[in-house]
Amino acid sequence: EIIDCNGKGSCQGGDVADVYEHAKKEGLVDEGCNNYKAINE
């Protein structure tokens, strides 16, 4: 979810503060709802 929705979409990194802000505003879903796939979409 965080990797899919952070706007980076690759191995270029990101900002941990964005993760906390997303979790605070949107909450996080169960891992079963959004399985991680190690691919660029």
The first five atom37 places (N, CA, C, CB, O) and aatype in JSON, in Angstrom:
{
  "aatype": [6, 9, 9, 3, 4, 2, 7, 11, 7, 15, 4, 5, 7, 7, 3, 19, 0, 3, 19, 18, 6, 8, 0, 11, 11, 6, 7, 10, 19, 3, 6, 7, 4, 2, 2, 18, 11, 0, 9, 2, 6],
  "atom_mask": [
    [1, 1, 1, 1, 1],
    [1, 1, 1, 1, 1],
    [1, 1, 1, 1, 1],
    [1, 1, 1, 1, 1],
    [1, 1, 1, 1, 1],
    [1, 1, 1, 1, 1],
    [1, 1, 1, 0, 1],
    [1, 1, 1, 1, 1],
    [1, 1, 1, 0, 1],
    [1, 1, 1, 1, 1],
    [1, 1, 1, 1, 1],
    [1, 1, 1, 1, 1],
    [1, 1, 1, 0, 1],
    [1, 1, 1, 0, 1],
    [1, 1, 1, 1, 1],
    [1, 1, 1, 1, 1],
    [1, 1, 1, 1, 1],
    [1, 1, 1, 1, 1],
    [1, 1, 1, 1, 1],
    [1, 1, 1, 1, 1],
    [1, 1, 1, 1, 1],
    [1, 1, 1, 1, 1],
    [1, 1, 1, 1, 1],
    [1, 1, 1, 1, 1],
    [1, 1, 1, 1, 1],
    [1, 1, 1, 1, 1],
    [1, 1, 1, 0, 1],
    [1, 1, 1, 1, 1],
    [1, 1, 1, 1, 1],
    [1, 1, 1, 1, 1],
    [1, 1, 1, 1, 1],
    [1, 1, 1, 0, 1],
    [1, 1, 1, 1, 1],
    [1, 1, 1, 1, 1],
    [1, 1, 1, 1, 1],
    [1, 1, 1, 1, 1],
    [1, 1, 1, 1, 1],
    [1, 1, 1, 1, 1],
    [1, 1, 1, 1, 1],
    [1, 1, 1, 1, 1],
    [1, 1, 1, 1, 1]
  ],
  "atom_positions": [
    [[0.83, -1.2, 0.0], [0.0, 0.0, 0.0], [0.87, 1.25, 0.0], [-0.94, 0.01, 1.21], [0.67, 2.14, -0.83]],
    [[1.8, 1.32, 0.9], [2.66, 2.5, 0.97], [3.52, 2.59, -0.28], [3.55, 2.46, 2.24], [3.68, 3.67, -0.85]],
    [[4.08, 1.48, -0.7], [4.91, 1.5, -1.91], [4.07, 1.83, -3.13], [5.61, 0.15, -2.1], [4.5, 2.6, -3.99]],
    [[2.87, 1.26, -3.22], [1.99, 1.52, -4.36], [1.5, 2.96, -4.4], [0.81, 0.59, -4.33], [1.32, 3.52, -5.49]],
    [[1.29, 3.56, -3.27], [0.6, 4.86, -3.21], [1.48, 6.05, -2.9], [-0.47, 4.79, -2.2], [0.98, 7.16, -2.72]],
    [[2.79, 5.84, -2.83], [3.62, 6.97, -2.41], [4.07, 7.86, -3.55], [4.82, 6.46, -1.7], [4.73, 8.87, -3.32]],
    [[3.72, 7.52, -4.79], [4.07, 8.37, -5.92], [5.47, 8.15, -6.47], [0.0, 0.0, 0.0], [5.82, 8.73, -7.49]],
    [[6.27, 7.33, -5.81], [7.63, 7.08, -6.29], [7.63, 5.95, -7.31], [8.57, 6.72, -5.11], [8.19, 6.12, -8.4]],
    [[7.01, 4.82, -7.0], [6.81, 3.73, -7.95], [8.05, 2.99, -8.42], [0.0, 0.0, 0.0], [7.97, 2.25, -9.4]],
    [[9.17, 3.17, -7.76], [10.37, 2.45, -8.16], [11.35, 2.4, -6.99], [11.03, 3.12, -9.4], [10.96, 2.62, -5.84]],
    [[12.59, 2.11, -7.28], [13.62, 2.01, -6.24], [14.28, 3.36, -5.97], [14.67, 0.98, -6.63], [15.38, 3.39, -5.42]],
    [[13.66, 4.45, -6.33], [14.25, 5.77, -6.17], [14.12, 6.31, -4.76], [13.6, 6.73, -7.13], [14.57, 7.43, -4.48]],
    [[13.53, 5.56, -3.88], [13.43, 5.99, -2.49], [12.17, 6.77, -2.21], [0.0, 0.0, 0.0], [11.27, 6.84, -3.05]],
    [[12.11, 7.35, -1.05], [10.94, 8.1, -0.64], [11.23, 8.78, 0.68], [0.0, 0.0, 0.0], [12.39, 8.87, 1.1]],
    [[10.21, 9.25, 1.32], [10.36, 9.98, 2.57], [9.52, 9.29, 3.63], [9.93, 11.47, 2.41], [8.31, 9.15, 3.48]],
    [[10.16, 8.85, 4.71], [9.44, 8.13, 5.76], [8.32, 8.98, 6.35], [10.41, 7.7, 6.86], [7.32, 8.43, 6.81]],
    [[8.47, 10.29, 6.35], [7.41, 11.16, 6.88], [6.12, 11.0, 6.07], [7.86, 12.63, 6.85], [5.03, 11.12, 6.63]],
    [[6.24, 10.73, 4.77], [5.06, 10.5, 3.93], [4.31, 9.24, 4.37], [5.47, 10.37, 2.46], [3.08, 9.2, 4.31]],
    [[5.04, 8.23, 4.81], [4.42, 6.99, 5.3], [3.57, 7.28, 6.53], [5.49, 5.92, 5.63], [2.42, 6.85, 6.61]],
    [[4.13, 8.0, 7.47], [3.4, 8.31, 8.7], [2.19, 9.2, 8.42], [4.32, 8.99, 9.7], [1.13, 9.0, 9.01]],
    [[2.35, 10.16, 7.54], [1.24, 11.05, 7.2], [0.11, 10.28, 6.53], [1.72, 12.19, 6.29], [-1.06, 10.5, 6.83]],
    [[0.45, 9.38, 5.61], [-0.56, 8.55, 4.94], [-1.3, 7.69, 5.96], [0.1, 7.66, 3.87], [-2.53, 7.63, 5.95]],
    [[-0.56, 7.02, 6.85], [-1.18, 6.16, 7.85], [-2.09, 6.95, 8.77], [-0.11, 5.44, 8.68], [-3.17, 6.48, 9.14]],
    [[-1.68, 8.15, 9.12], [-2.48, 8.99, 10.01], [-3.78, 9.43, 9.33], [-1.68, 10.23, 10.44], [-4.85, 9.39, 9.94]],
    [[-3.68, 9.85, 8.08], [-4.86, 10.36, 7.36], [-5.78, 9.26, 6.85], [-4.41, 11.21, 6.2], [-7.0, 9.36, 6.97]],
    [[-5.19, 8.2, 6.27], [-5.97, 7.19, 5.56], [-6.12, 5.87, 6.31], [-5.33, 6.92, 4.24], [-7.03, 5.09, 6.01]],
    [[-5.25, 5.62, 7.27], [-5.22, 4.31, 7.9], [-4.52, 3.33, 6.98], [0.0, 0.0, 0.0], [-4.17, 3.68, 5.85]],
    [[-4.31, 2.13, 7.45], [-3.66, 1.1, 6.65], [-4.56, -0.12, 6.55], [-2.29, 0.71, 7.25], [-5.24, -0.47, 7.52]],
    [[-4.57, -0.75, 5.39], [-5.39, -1.94, 5.2], [-4.59, -3.18, 5.57], [-5.88, -2.04, 3.75], [-3.36, -3.14, 5.63]],
    [[-5.29, -4.27, 5.81], [-4.66, -5.55, 6.08], [-3.83, -5.98, 4.87], [-5.73, -6.62, 6.42], [-4.22, -5.73, 3.73]],
    [[-2.71, -6.61, 5.1], [-1.82, -7.03, 4.01], [-2.54, -7.9, 2.98], [-0.63, -7.78, 4.57], [-2.2, -7.85, 1.8]],
    [[-3.51, -8.69, 3.42], [-4.25, -9.56, 2.51], [-5.07, -8.8, 1.48], [0.0, 0.0, 0.0], [-5.45, -9.37, 0.45]],
    [[-5.35, -7.54, 1.74], [-6.14, -6.73, 0.8], [-5.3, -6.14, -0.32], [-6.83, -5.61, 1.55], [-5.84, -5.75, -1.36]],
    [[-4.01, -6.07, -0.14], [-3.14, -5.43, -1.13], [-1.78, -6.12, -1.09], [-3.0, -3.9, -0.85], [-0.83, -5.6, -0.5]],
    [[-1.69, -7.29, -1.73], [-0.45, -8.06, -1.7], [0.65, -7.35, -2.47], [-0.67, -9.46, -2.27], [0.43, -6.86, -3.57]],
    [[1.84, -7.31, -1.89], [2.99, -6.66, -2.52], [3.47, -7.46, -3.72], [4.14, -6.49, -1.51], [3.6, -8.68, -3.64]],
    [[3.72, -6.78, -4.83], [4.31, -7.38, -6.02], [5.56, -6.57, -6.34], [3.3, -7.4, -7.24], [5.48, -5.36, -6.51]],
    [[6.68, -7.22, -6.43], [7.95, -6.54, -6.67], [8.13, -6.21, -8.16], [9.13, -7.4, -6.18], [9.04, -6.71, -8.81]],
    [[7.24, -5.36, -8.68], [7.32, -4.93, -10.08], [6.97, -3.45, -10.16], [6.36, -5.77, -10.98], [6.25, -2.92, -9.32]],
    [[7.48, -2.78, -11.18], [7.07, -1.41, -11.46], [5.81, -1.46, -12.31], [8.21, -0.6, -12.19], [5.77, -2.16, -13.32]],
    [[4.8, -0.74, -11.9], [3.54, -0.74, -12.66], [3.35, 0.58, -13.35], [2.35, -1.04, -11.74], [2.35, 0.77, -14.04]]
  ]
}
